[in-house]
């Protein structure tokens, strides 16, 4: 190989280190603002409708749902939407109503829509049935503290804010797969989020929690307008931001219950997300190559197999990746025991890079128990039965 080409590749191989430094700076900027944001006026407590689209039974579902019934909040309702009365989650929801008779809990059956995105068509009905202007949307695997509603609703006191979203942390890693997913979240996903926050502002939302209003949703047509689209959480944040609203990334954190029964389940979920991102943001997806420090460092060592290059590239890669993960997970999100899993970072990076490569050859995803193509930015079920029938 010509020496000039070799030096060019060595230069490109150092680009991920620049991204890592930007991530470190962005993380420091974001979390140092915590004290200022914690002073947000929590006396803003308008009536709230909690909306939960549900399909199937998640681990520890009762504990998750019941945490929403223990809110230190003056006026709120809790709405669930399931496909039909045969859904396995129904005994849990009926128990919830018996155990918390003082709470306004309603269960809706059927979405009434025909979109291919089951979650979105359920949300469209939930929004139409909700009694309040302020809406808090959360996934079924989410568990919250009693101060949850006060914290996620408070920023909406500012009329410029159209949506609020927040980070989430796992309650417990029960398996090796759970630990690997956790490491990917803190070392890869969250650094990317704070970099986006720093460079371009928040123009997305995270699915586990979105606090918004009917007005903000109606500004782009609401969930009915995206009932055939994937990545509804990202889309809702983007579309609200496009209407001129601010989307606030809160410093408040919620908890989730990991449900990765196998490595295959983790890989399918990660591949689904990456394939969707390739279709939604093709140039951004391609640009992820320049954030992949592990393969570039290994390539640099292969081109120049010397101790200096090995230490310089691989050593720098490890130091910056560990520093990023510590800043986000331990310092920022207070996951003090996370450092015990730092050895999984290179493994996660290898898995993530492999999935990124595979994504270029995939135009279909598996979601829950359905198989879908992504065509022109829309979900197209492989079989018509993957669309929930209107009810």
Secondary structure, DSSP 8 states (H G I E B T S, - for coil): --HHHHHHHHHHHTHHHHHHHHHHHHHHHHHTTHHHHHTS-TT----EEEEEE--S--TTHHHHHHHTTS---SSEEEEEEES-TTSTTHHHHHHHHHHTTTSEEEEEE--S---S-HHHHHHHHHHHH--SSEEEEE-TTEE--TTHHHHHHHGGGSTTEEEEEEEEEES---SHHHHHHHHHIIIIIHHHHHHHHHHH------TTEEEEEHHHHHTTT-GGGGTT-S-HHHHHHHHHHHTT-EEEEEEEEEEE-----SHHHHHHHHHHHHHHHHHHSHHHHHHGGGG-HHHHHHHHHHHS-SHHHIIIIIIHHHHHHHHHHIIIIIIIT--TTGGGGGGGHHHHHHHHHHHHHHHTT--EEEETTEEEEEETTEEEESSGGGS----
